[in-house]
Amino acid sequence: MDRHLFSDESKVDGFRFAGAVVDADDLHRLRREVMDWRVGTARRWHTSKEKPEARKRALRRLVRLRDSVDIVIVEHAKTHPEYVAREACVDALARWASDHEVTHWVLEQDAPVEYRDRQTIAMLMHTGEIHRMRYRHEAGPAEPLLWIADFAAWLWSKGGAYRDAIAPLVVHHEVVREPQNRGRRHAA
């Protein structure tokens, strides 16, 4: 089975990655569904910029997708510099993806950290710690399924009723401290 992972991060009160996992057979249908989250002529959905009514509507629609979308949350406490937290989250999400048959991974584009993300994932594949998978960074407006990850990260960060609402879709939650392979890596 071809599984695709779409991930985005939240930097509010720590650092967390949310990933939306979708089977290849559902990609086109889910993209069309998520495109309907947009309000008016907006090019994309971006949770923090949406009005509360739009977020409520999108949440109702997301919850209805629970048979087609799995959410993975990997987070790091606010105890290290952001680049260390991000590397730990990318490492942990890559390991989870490898263990759960993910073949394609799209990370939200963030130019300052893309090189380090690619380095982390490539090293894990090179050492055989994860299986080979295709991965790339993509701009949010270009890939609607990244909007699910953006929304999931926002909901999880908000906590309370927001977190409870998305809980039925969450198949994995992990709190990490540092990359598992940190001791074997060369300094960047």
C-alpha positions as CSV (number, residue, x, y, z in Angstrom):
1,M,0.0,0.0,0.0
2,D,1.3,3.5,-1.0
3,R,0.9,5.8,2.0
4,H,1.7,9.5,1.8
5,L,2.6,11.7,4.8
6,F,2.1,15.5,4.8
7,S,3.6,17.4,7.7
8,D,3.7,20.9,9.1
9,E,5.0,22.3,12.4
10,S,3.8,24.6,15.1
11,K,6.3,26.6,17.2
12,V,3.8,27.6,19.9
13,D,4.8,26.6,23.4
14,G,7.5,24.1,22.3
15,F,7.9,22.6,18.9
16,R,5.6,20.0,17.3
17,F,5.1,18.3,13.9
18,A,1.7,17.1,12.9
19,G,1.5,14.7,10.0
20,A,-1.5,13.7,8.0
21,V,-1.2,10.2,6.5
22,V,-3.3,9.4,3.5
23,D,-3.5,6.3,1.3
24,A,-2.5,7.0,-2.4
25,D,-6.0,5.9,-3.6
26,D,-7.5,8.7,-1.6
27,L,-5.2,11.6,-2.5
28,H,-7.3,13.2,-5.3
29,R,-10.6,12.9,-3.4
30,L,-9.1,14.4,-0.2
31,R,-7.4,17.2,-2.1
32,R,-10.8,18.2,-3.5
33,E,-12.4,18.0,-0.1
34,V,-9.7,20.1,1.6
35,M,-9.8,22.7,-1.2
36,D,-13.4,23.4,-0.1
37,W,-12.1,24.7,3.2
38,R,-11.0,27.9,1.5
39,V,-13.0,31.0,2.0
40,G,-13.8,33.2,-0.9
41,T,-11.0,33.5,-3.4
42,A,-8.2,32.5,-1.0
43,R,-5.4,30.5,-2.6
44,R,-4.9,28.4,0.5
45,W,-6.2,27.5,3.9
46,H,-3.9,28.7,6.7
47,T,-5.4,28.0,10.2
48,S,-4.0,31.0,12.1
49,K,-5.3,33.4,9.4
50,E,-8.8,31.9,9.3
51,K,-11.9,33.3,11.1
52,P,-13.3,31.1,13.9
53,E,-16.4,30.2,11.8
54,A,-14.2,28.9,9.0
55,R,-12.1,26.9,11.5
56,K,-15.3,25.3,13.0
57,R,-16.5,24.4,9.5
58,A,-13.1,22.9,8.6
59,L,-13.0,21.0,11.9
60,R,-16.4,19.4,11.2
61,R,-15.2,18.4,7.7
62,L,-11.9,17.0,9.0
63,V,-13.5,14.9,11.7
64,R,-15.7,13.3,9.0
65,L,-12.5,12.2,7.2
66,R,-11.3,10.0,10.1
67,D,-11.6,6.9,8.0
68,S,-9.4,8.4,5.3
69,V,-6.8,10.4,7.3
70,D,-4.6,9.4,10.2
71,I,-2.9,12.2,12.3
72,V,0.5,11.7,13.9
73,I,1.8,14.2,16.4
74,V,5.5,14.4,17.4
75,E,6.5,17.1,19.8
76,H,9.5,18.4,21.7
77,A,9.3,20.4,24.9
78,K,10.6,24.0,24.9
79,T,14.0,23.0,26.4
80,H,16.4,23.2,23.4
81,P,17.0,25.6,20.5
82,E,14.4,25.3,17.8
83,Y,16.8,23.6,15.3
84,V,17.5,20.8,17.8
85,A,13.8,20.4,18.5
86,R,13.0,20.3,14.8
87,E,15.7,17.8,14.0
88,A,14.4,15.5,16.9
89,C,10.9,15.8,15.5
90,V,11.9,15.1,11.9
91,D,14.0,12.1,13.1
92,A,11.1,10.7,15.1
93,L,8.5,11.3,12.4
94,A,10.8,9.7,9.8
95,R,11.1,6.6,12.0
96,W,7.3,6.4,12.5
97,A,6.8,6.8,8.8
98,S,9.2,4.0,8.0
99,D,7.5,1.7,10.4
100,H,4.1,2.4,9.0
101,E,4.7,1.9,5.2
102,V,4.9,5.6,4.2
103,T,6.4,5.8,0.7
104,H,6.1,9.6,0.1
105,W,6.6,12.4,2.5
106,V,5.9,16.1,1.8
107,L,7.1,18.6,4.4
108,E,5.8,22.2,4.5
109,Q,8.4,24.4,2.8
110,D,10.5,26.5,5.2
111,A,13.7,27.5,3.4
112,P,16.0,28.1,6.4
113,V,15.6,24.5,7.6
114,E,15.1,22.4,4.5
115,Y,18.8,21.5,4.1
116,R,18.9,20.2,7.7
117,D,15.6,18.3,7.2
118,R,17.0,16.6,4.0
119,Q,20.3,15.8,5.8
120,T,18.5,14.2,8.7
121,I,16.2,12.0,6.5
122,A,19.0,11.1,4.1
123,M,21.3,10.0,7.0
124,L,18.6,7.8,8.4
125,M,18.1,6.1,5.0
126,H,21.8,5.9,4.4
127,T,22.4,4.1,7.7
128,G,19.4,1.8,7.2
129,E,17.6,3.1,10.2
130,I,14.6,3.8,8.0
131,H,13.5,2.4,4.6
132,R,13.9,4.5,1.5
133,M,11.0,6.9,0.7
134,R,10.5,9.9,-1.5
135,Y,10.5,13.2,0.3
136,R,10.3,16.8,-0.6
137,H,9.4,20.2,0.7
138,E,6.4,21.9,-0.9
139,A,4.8,25.3,-0.5
140,G,1.5,25.3,1.4
141,P,-0.6,26.8,-1.4
142,A,0.7,24.1,-3.8
143,E,-0.3,21.1,-1.7
144,P,-3.7,21.2,0.0
145,L,-3.1,18.1,2.1
146,L,-0.5,20.1,4.0
147,W,-3.4,22.2,5.2
148,I,-4.6,19.2,7.2
149,A,-1.2,19.0,8.9
150,D,-1.2,22.8,9.6
151,F,-4.7,22.5,11.1
152,A,-3.8,19.4,13.2
153,A,-0.7,21.1,14.6
154,W,-2.8,24.2,15.5
155,L,-5.6,22.2,17.1
156,W,-3.1,20.1,19.1
157,S,-1.2,23.2,20.3
158,K,-4.5,24.9,21.4
159,G,-5.3,21.9,23.7
160,G,-8.5,21.4,25.5
161,A,-11.6,21.0,23.4
162,Y,-9.6,21.6,20.2
163,R,-7.3,18.7,21.0
164,D,-10.2,16.5,22.1
165,A,-12.0,17.2,18.8
166,I,-9.0,15.9,16.7
167,A,-8.2,13.0,19.1
168,P,-10.2,10.4,17.1
169,L,-7.9,10.9,14.1
170,V,-4.6,10.7,16.1
171,V,-3.0,7.3,15.7
172,H,0.3,8.3,17.3
173,H,1.6,10.9,19.7
174,E,5.2,11.1,20.8
175,V,7.2,13.5,22.9
176,V,10.9,13.4,21.9
177,R,14.0,14.9,23.5
178,E,16.6,14.7,20.8
179,P,17.2,12.7,17.6
180,Q,17.8,9.0,18.3
181,N,20.9,9.0,16.1
182,R,22.3,12.3,17.4
183,G,25.4,10.6,18.8
184,R,26.4,9.1,15.4
185,R,25.9,12.2,13.3
186,H,28.6,14.6,12.2
187,A,28.3,18.1,13.3
188,A,26.6,20.3,10.7
